Amino acid sequence: MLAGCEDYLDVKPRGYDVAEKVSHYEGLLYGTETIMLDEVFPYMCFEWETNSEAYENVYSLMGADVTNAYKWEENIFRPDENCGEWNHFAGLLYPMNVVVNGVNDAVDGTPEQKRSLYAEARVLRAYMTFMMAQFFGEPYNAAKAETSLSVPIITKAATVGNDFTRRTMKDVYDFVITEMTQAIPDIPLRKEHHLRAFSVTANAMLGRVYWTMGDYENAVKSLGTAMEQLSSAGCGLLDYNTMEVEGEIAYPVDDLLNPELIYNVESMSNIWSSMYPSYYGSVLLYLKRDVLKSHYTKSDLRLCFISGLESGVTAYNKFNNTDTYYINLSKFVGNIGITVPDLYLMYCESLARTEEYDTARTLLEELRKTRISGDDYMVDAADGDDLIKFIVAERVREFVGYGNLWFDMRRLWSDPIFEFMKEFYTHTDGEQTYTLTEERLTMNIPPQITAWHPEY
């Protein structure tokens, strides 16, 4: 009977693949690419506006959750609605935990292979936890870190018998930093595949954590290491000056829609692919005219991805036209992982915050030279606060429409040199005006989750 019982327990469950080999665990790291079809946070960014007619179409075509997000409502989701901001990252914690919990017991593979996969999964698990905290935890505040509740820290690959207790802001950030710091030395330098994390990605992710916390000295160290690794990792900036014009629409010669170009040039990790806002959002929510006029010059090639209502006419082609503009769908072929322009701008800001102005200015102009035609790429800003403001404005120029600016709105809310930005944090439906408040910087945990965890 005992022998029979042992044999029975050795049988794999029918219909399931149980990870045993290093290749099995490695395969889980290739399964992190998902499309966030139901995310709403891009619509919470300040750069959008609409009119009453278009707003009605936003509601009918995209749903109440999008309009609730656009209006910064307290409760965005209904009980029957999915929340991509929670489901996406929480769902990806499971396969990462499978790797962390089991790869060291794989039946084959070298110790080096196991250490590498273990480290990579730890970094990704930490970064996913960090990203969840950017939606459902308050913006980082050292004075509130020990009392403000953030998100759970999930470290086991189990759907039951797990601890889903919300942890404090300090617990979450300490966990993320510790996991990444311990794991980074075992992650390979060279990018193997666009869905995998590697050393430059991990250092950039850790730098983003410090940068978000306002710990710019540590951010300089991690982001600086990532910058040093860029060329050897096969990443770099795409030069928009190599663009050719087809009709009235300008595209890079190598075509920004080319996946190999996206994955292998500016994308340091395409772990979370997304095309957002959706086509409807890009047509029915328009770029504020004052954002267009106050941030861009006519020589800025990024205007090629901002289209007018007239088909095929970009803001670059008709910059002085007063028509309404929306974001071209092609602009959203990207990711919310780590990109080279994002690394440059985080590093430049951290350098400027630590008074390394010359290096910050040099790198900022290096980025702008790939985005601006002619000599207009030179930075016309004095050292100190003026340079910091210029760098943050460059983030608007680079990431308008991506959703990234939501994280800057949170991060800079209490920064006194950006107090003036709050006057732009309004949306209109064509009749009413909605103003962002500090409370709405943190999304409520959706009803689908609180139904299972009323304590949230």
C-alpha positions in Angstrom: 0.0 0.0 0.0 2.8 2.4 0.8 4.6 1.7 -2.4 1.4 2.1 -4.3 0.7 5.4 -2.6 4.2 6.7 -3.5 3.7 5.7 -7.1 0.4 7.5 -7.2 1.8 10.7 -5.8 4.5 10.6 -8.5 1.9 10.8 -11.2 1.5 14.3 -12.8 -2.0 15.8 -12.7 -3.7 15.1 -16.0 -4.1 18.2 -18.1 -1.3 20.1 -16.3 2.3 20.7 -17.1 4.5 20.7 -14.0 7.7 22.7 -14.2 10.6 20.4 -13.7 13.4 21.5 -16.0 15.3 24.7 -16.4 13.7 25.1 -19.8 10.2 24.9 -18.2 11.0 27.7 -15.8 12.6 29.8 -18.6 9.5 29.4 -20.6 7.5 31.1 -17.9 9.7 34.2 -18.3 8.7 34.3 -22.0 5.0 34.4 -21.0 5.0 37.9 -19.6 3.7 39.7 -22.7 0.0 40.6 -22.4 -2.1 43.3 -23.9 -3.7 45.6 -21.3 -7.0 45.9 -23.0 -9.0 47.3 -20.1 -6.6 49.8 -18.5 -7.9 53.3 -17.8 -5.0 55.2 -16.3 -3.9 56.8 -19.6 -7.1 58.8 -19.6 -6.3 60.2 -16.2 -3.4 62.2 -17.7 -3.7 65.9 -17.9 -3.0 66.3 -21.6 -6.5 65.3 -22.8 -9.7 67.3 -23.5 -12.9 66.7 -25.5 -16.2 68.3 -26.4 -19.7 67.3 -25.5 -20.4 65.5 -28.7 -17.2 63.4 -28.6 -17.6 62.8 -24.9 -21.0 61.1 -25.5 -19.2 58.8 -27.9 -16.4 58.1 -25.4 -19.1 56.9 -23.0 -21.0 54.8 -25.5 -18.0 53.3 -27.2 -15.5 52.8 -24.3 -17.6 52.5 -21.2 -18.3 54.1 -17.9 -14.9 53.1 -16.5 -13.1 55.2 -19.0 -15.3 58.3 -18.4 -15.0 57.8 -14.7 -11.3 57.7 -15.0 -11.3 60.8 -17.2 -13.3 62.6 -14.5 -11.1 61.3 -11.7 -14.1 59.8 -10.0 -13.7 58.1 -6.6 -15.0 54.8 -7.8 -14.0 54.0 -11.4 -15.1 50.4 -11.8 -18.4 48.5 -11.4 -18.4 45.0 -9.8 -18.7 43.4 -13.2 -15.8 45.3 -14.8 -12.2 44.2 -15.0 -9.4 46.4 -13.8 -6.3 46.0 -15.9 -4.2 48.0 -13.5 -4.8 45.3 -10.8 -5.4 42.1 -12.8 -2.4 42.6 -15.2 0.3 42.9 -12.6 -1.2 40.7 -9.9 -1.7 38.0 -12.6 1.9 38.1 -13.7 3.1 37.7 -10.1 2.0 34.0 -10.2 4.4 32.8 -13.0 7.2 34.8 -11.4 6.6 33.2 -8.1 6.6 29.8 -9.7 10.1 30.5 -11.0 11.3 31.9 -7.7 9.8 29.1 -5.6 10.9 26.3 -7.8 13.8 26.9 -10.2 16.5 26.0 -7.7 15.0 22.5 -7.5 15.0 22.0 -11.3 16.1 18.5 -12.3 18.6 19.7 -14.8 20.6 22.9 -15.6 23.7 24.4 -14.2 23.9 26.4 -10.9 24.6 29.5 -13.0 21.5 29.0 -15.1 19.3 28.5 -12.1 20.8 31.6 -10.3 20.2 33.7 -13.4 16.5 32.7 -13.8 15.9 33.0 -10.1 17.4 36.5 -10.1 15.4 37.6 -13.2 12.1 36.4 -11.7 12.8 38.2 -8.4 13.5 41.5 -10.2 10.3 41.2 -12.3 8.2 40.2 -9.3 9.5 43.2 -7.4 8.8 45.5 -10.3 5.3 44.3 -10.7 4.7 44.9 -7.0 6.1 48.4 -7.4 3.8 49.1 -10.4 0.8 47.9 -8.5 1.7 50.4 -5.8 1.8 53.2 -8.3 -1.9 52.7 -8.8 -3.3 51.5 -5.5 -0.9 53.0 -3.0 -0.4 56.7 -2.3 2.5 58.5 -3.9 5.7 57.9 -2.0 6.0 60.0 1.1 8.7 59.2 3.7 6.6 60.9 6.4 3.7 58.5 5.8 5.6 55.4 4.7 5.1 53.5 8.0 1.4 54.1 8.2 0.0 54.4 4.7 -1.3 51.1 3.4 -0.2 50.1 -0.1 -0.6 46.7 -1.8 0.0 43.1 -0.8 3.5 41.5 -1.1 2.8 38.2 -2.7 5.8 35.8 -2.7 4.2 32.3 -3.1 2.8 30.7 -6.3 -0.6 29.8 -4.7 -4.1 31.1 -5.1 -5.2 29.9 -1.6 -3.3 29.8 1.7 -1.5 33.0 0.7 -1.1 36.2 2.5 -2.9 39.0 0.7 -2.7 41.5 3.5 -2.1 45.1 2.4 1.3 46.2 3.5 2.6 49.6 4.4 4.3 51.8 1.9 7.6 51.3 3.7 7.2 47.5 3.6 6.5 47.5 -0.2 9.4 49.8 -1.1 11.8 48.0 1.2 10.8 44.7 -0.4 11.2 46.0 -3.9 14.6 47.5 -3.3 15.9 44.5 -1.4 14.8 42.0 -4.0 16.3 44.0 -6.9 19.5 44.8 -5.1 20.2 41.2 -4.2 19.2 39.8 -7.6 20.9 42.2 -10.0 24.4 40.8 -9.7 23.2 37.4 -11.1 21.3 38.8 -14.2 23.2 38.6 -17.5 24.2 41.8 -19.3 23.2 41.0 -22.8 19.5 41.1 -23.9 18.5 37.6 -25.0 14.9 38.4 -26.0 12.6 41.4 -25.9 10.4 39.7 -23.3 13.2 39.1 -20.9 14.8 41.3 -18.3 18.6 41.7 -18.3 21.1 43.7 -16.3 20.5 47.1 -17.9 16.7 46.6 -17.5 17.1 45.7 -13.9 19.3 48.6 -13.0 16.9 51.0 -14.8 14.0 49.5 -12.9 15.8 49.9 -9.6 16.7 53.5 -10.6 13.0 54.2 -11.4 12.1 53.1 -7.9 14.6 55.5 -6.3 13.6 58.2 -8.7 10.0 57.8 -7.8 10.9 58.0 -4.1 12.8 61.2 -4.7 16.1 59.5 -3.6 18.0 61.0 -6.4 21.5 60.1 -5.2 20.7 56.4 -5.3 18.8 56.9 -8.5 21.9 58.4 -10.1 23.9 55.3 -9.2 21.5 52.7 -10.6 20.5 54.8 -13.7 24.1 55.6 -14.3 25.0 51.9 -14.3 22.2 51.3 -16.8 23.4 54.1 -19.1 26.9 52.6 -19.1 25.4 49.2 -20.1 23.3 50.5 -23.0 25.6 50.0 -25.9 26.9 46.6 -24.8 23.2 45.5 -24.3 22.3 46.4 -27.8 20.1 49.4 -27.0 20.2 53.0 -28.1 18.2 56.0 -29.3 16.3 56.0 -32.6 17.2 59.1 -34.6 14.0 60.7 -35.9 16.0 62.8 -38.3 16.2 59.7 -40.5 12.5 60.0 -41.3 11.0 60.0 -44.7 7.6 61.4 -45.7 5.0 59.3 -47.4 2.2 61.6 -48.5 1.6 64.0 -45.6 2.5 61.5 -42.8 6.1 61.2 -41.7 7.6 57.9 -40.5 11.1 56.8 -39.6 12.9 55.2 -42.5 13.1 51.9 -40.7 9.4 52.2 -39.7 8.5 52.6 -36.0 5.9 49.8 -36.5 8.7 47.3 -37.2 8.7 45.0 -34.1 12.4 44.2 -34.4 13.2 47.9 -34.3 10.9 48.6 -31.4 12.2 45.6 -29.4 15.9 45.9 -30.2 16.6 49.7 -30.3 14.7 51.8 -27.8 12.8 49.2 -25.9 15.0 47.8 -23.1 12.2 45.4 -22.1 8.9 44.9 -23.8 7.5 42.8 -21.0 4.2 44.7 -21.0 3.1 45.5 -24.5 0.3 47.9 -24.9 -1.4 50.0 -27.5 -3.2 52.7 -25.6 -5.3 54.7 -25.5 -7.4 52.7 -27.9 -8.3 53.9 -31.4 -11.5 55.4 -30.1 -9.7 57.2 -27.3 -7.1 58.6 -29.6 -9.9 60.1 -31.9 -12.4 61.2 -29.3 -10.0 62.6 -26.7 -7.9 65.4 -28.1 -4.5 66.8 -27.1 -5.0 70.1 -25.3 -4.0 72.9 -27.7 -2.1 74.7 -24.9 0.0 71.6 -24.3 0.8 71.5 -28.0 1.7 75.1 -28.2 3.6 75.4 -24.9 5.7 72.3 -25.2 6.6 71.8 -28.8 8.4 73.9 -31.5 7.8 73.4 -35.2 11.2 71.6 -35.5 10.1 68.8 -33.1 9.8 65.6 -35.1 7.6 64.0 -32.4 4.8 66.1 -33.8 4.7 63.6 -36.7 2.8 61.3 -34.3 0.2 63.9 -33.4 -2.5 64.0 -36.1 -5.1 66.6 -37.0 -8.7 65.8 -37.6 -8.1 66.1 -41.3 -6.9 62.7 -42.4 -3.1 62.4 -42.9 -2.2 65.9 -41.6 0.2 65.9 -38.7 0.9 68.6 -36.2 4.4 68.7 -37.7 3.1 69.4 -41.2 0.7 72.1 -40.0 2.0 73.2 -36.7 0.4 76.7 -36.8 -3.0 75.4 -37.7 -5.6 75.8 -35.0 -7.4 72.6 -35.8 -7.9 70.0 -33.0 -5.2 67.3 -32.8 -5.3 63.7 -31.5 -2.6 61.2 -31.0 -1.8 59.0 -34.0 -2.5 55.3 -33.2 1.0 54.4 -34.4 2.5 56.3 -31.5 1.1 53.8 -29.1 3.1 50.8 -30.4 5.3 50.7 -27.4 5.3 49.5 -23.8 5.1 50.4 -20.2 8.3 48.6 -19.4 11.6 50.5 -19.6 12.6 52.5 -22.7 15.9 54.2 -23.6 14.3 57.7 -23.7 12.7 57.1 -20.3 16.1 56.1 -18.9 17.8 59.2 -20.3 15.2 61.5 -18.9 15.1 59.9 -15.4 18.9 60.0 -15.3 19.0 63.7 -16.5 16.5 64.7 -13.9 18.3 62.8 -11.1 21.6 64.4 -12.2 20.1 67.9 -12.2 18.5 67.2 -8.7 22.0 66.4 -7.4 23.5 69.5 -9.0 25.4 67.7 -11.8 24.1 70.2 -14.3 26.7 69.9 -17.0 26.3 66.1 -17.4 22.5 66.4 -17.3 22.5 69.1 -20.0 24.9 67.1 -22.2 22.7 63.9 -22.1 19.5 65.9 -22.5 20.8 67.5 -25.7 22.0 64.0 -26.8 18.4 62.8 -26.6 16.9 66.0 -28.1 19.3 65.8 -31.1 17.5 62.6 -32.2 14.1 64.2 -31.9 14.6 67.7 -33.2 15.5 68.8 -36.7 18.3 71.4 -37.1 20.0 73.1 -34.2 16.9 73.6 -32.0 17.9 70.7 -29.8 20.1 72.9 -27.6 18.8 73.3 -24.1 17.9 76.9 -23.3 17.5 76.7 -19.5 19.6 77.9 -16.6 21.0 75.5 -14.0 18.9 74.6 -11.0 15.1 74.6 -11.0 14.9 75.9 -14.6 16.8 72.9 -15.9 14.7 70.5 -13.8 11.6 72.0 -15.2 12.9 71.7 -18.7 13.7 68.0 -18.3 10.2 67.3 -16.9 8.7 69.3 -19.9 10.8 67.1 -22.1 9.0 64.1 -20.5 5.7 65.6 -21.7 7.1 66.0 -25.2 8.4 62.5 -25.3 5.5 60.7 -23.6 2.4 62.7 -24.3 -0.4 60.2 -24.9 1.4 57.1 -23.5 0.0 57.2 -20.0 3.4 57.7 -18.5 2.6 61.3 -17.4 0.2 59.9 -14.8 3.1 58.7 -12.8 4.8 62.1 -13.1 1.6 63.8 -11.9 1.6 61.6 -8.8 5.4 61.9 -8.2 5.5 65.7 -8.5 2.2 66.6 -6.7 4.0 67.8 -3.5 7.1 69.1 -5.2 7.0 72.9 -4.6 8.8 73.8 -7.9 5.9 72.1 -9.8 3.0 73.6 -7.9 2.2 75.6 -11.0 1.4 72.4 -12.9 -1.8 71.8 -10.9 -3.6 74.5 -12.9 -3.4 72.1 -15.9 -4.9 69.2 -14.0 -8.4 69.6 -15.3 -10.6 67.8 -17.8 -13.7 68.9 -19.6 -16.6 67.0 -21.2 -17.5 70.1 -23.2 -19.9 71.4 -20.5 -18.4 70.6 -17.1 -14.9 70.9 -15.8 -13.3 68.3 -13.5 -10.3 69.0 -11.3 -7.9 66.4 -10.0 -7.5 66.3 -6.2 -4.8 64.7 -4.1 -7.1 61.9 -3.0 -7.7 60.8 -6.6 -4.0 60.2 -7.2 -4.6 56.8 -5.6 -7.1 54.4 -7.3 -9.5 52.5 -5.1 -9.0 48.8 -5.2 -11.7 47.5 -7.6 -14.9 45.9 -6.5 -14.0 42.6 -8.1 -11.1 42.3 -5.6 -12.8 43.8 -2.6 -15.6 41.3 -3.0 -13.0 38.6 -2.0 -11.2 40.9 0.4 -13.7 43.2 2.2 -10.9 44.3 4.5 -9.3 46.3 1.6 
